[in-house]
Amino acid sequence: MERHPDPSDGRAVLVHITEAGRRVGRSRHEDRTRHLAPLIAQLTPEQRQSITEALPALTRLAELGRARR
C-alpha cells in the first residue's frame, strides 16, 4: 500500500494498493475459499439457499461496520 498527501486537501491521504498488496488480498481470499468450500458442501441445498438469500443483508452489515471506522 502506498500513501500520498491529497494535493487538494492537506488533511487527507490518498491510498493506492500496490501489486504486492493485491497479491496478499488474492492469497487471503483463496485461503478463505479453500477453507469454506468443503464446509459449504456439507450443507443442505436449503441451507445454501438461505445463505445466498442472506448475502445482501450481510453485505450491508459489512458496509455499516466499515462506515463506523
C-alpha positions as CSV (number, residue, x, y, z in Angstrom):
1,M,0.0,0.0,0.0
2,E,1.2,3.5,-0.8
3,R,0.1,6.7,0.9
4,H,0.4,10.1,-0.6
5,P,-0.9,13.5,0.6
6,D,-4.1,14.6,-1.1
7,P,-3.0,17.7,-3.2
8,S,-6.4,19.3,-2.9
9,D,-6.8,18.7,0.9
10,G,-3.8,18.7,3.2
11,R,-5.7,16.9,5.9
12,A,-6.4,13.8,3.7
13,V,-4.3,11.0,2.4
14,L,-4.7,9.1,-0.8
15,V,-4.1,5.4,-0.6
16,H,-3.0,3.2,-3.5
17,I,-2.9,-0.6,-3.3
18,T,0.3,-1.9,-4.7
19,E,0.6,-5.1,-6.8
20,A,2.2,-6.8,-3.7
21,G,-0.9,-5.8,-1.7
22,R,-3.2,-7.2,-4.4
23,R,-1.3,-10.5,-4.2
24,V,-1.8,-10.6,-0.5
25,G,-5.5,-9.9,-0.9
26,R,-5.9,-12.6,-3.5
27,S,-4.0,-15.1,-1.4
28,R,-6.2,-14.5,1.6
29,H,-9.3,-14.8,-0.5
30,E,-8.1,-18.1,-1.9
31,D,-7.3,-19.4,1.6
32,R,-10.8,-18.5,2.8
33,T,-12.3,-20.2,-0.2
34,R,-10.3,-23.3,0.3
35,H,-11.4,-23.5,3.9
36,L,-15.1,-22.7,3.4
37,A,-15.8,-24.6,0.2
38,P,-15.7,-28.1,1.8
39,L,-17.8,-26.8,4.8
40,I,-20.4,-25.3,2.5
41,A,-20.6,-28.5,0.5
42,Q,-21.8,-30.3,3.7
43,L,-24.8,-28.0,3.9
44,T,-28.2,-29.0,2.5
45,P,-29.3,-27.2,-0.6
46,E,-31.9,-25.3,1.5
47,Q,-29.2,-24.1,3.9
48,R,-27.0,-22.9,1.0
49,Q,-30.0,-21.1,-0.4
50,S,-30.6,-19.4,2.9
51,I,-27.0,-18.2,2.9
52,T,-27.4,-16.9,-0.6
53,E,-30.6,-15.0,0.4
54,A,-28.9,-13.5,3.4
55,L,-25.9,-12.1,1.4
56,P,-27.5,-8.7,0.7
57,A,-28.1,-8.1,4.4
58,L,-24.7,-9.4,5.3
59,T,-23.1,-7.1,2.7
60,R,-25.0,-4.2,4.2
61,L,-23.8,-5.0,7.7
62,A,-20.2,-5.1,6.5
63,E,-20.7,-1.7,4.8
64,L,-22.2,-0.2,8.0
65,G,-19.2,-1.6,10.0
66,R,-16.7,0.0,7.6
67,A,-18.6,3.3,7.8
68,R,-18.2,3.4,11.6
69,R,-14.4,3.2,11.5
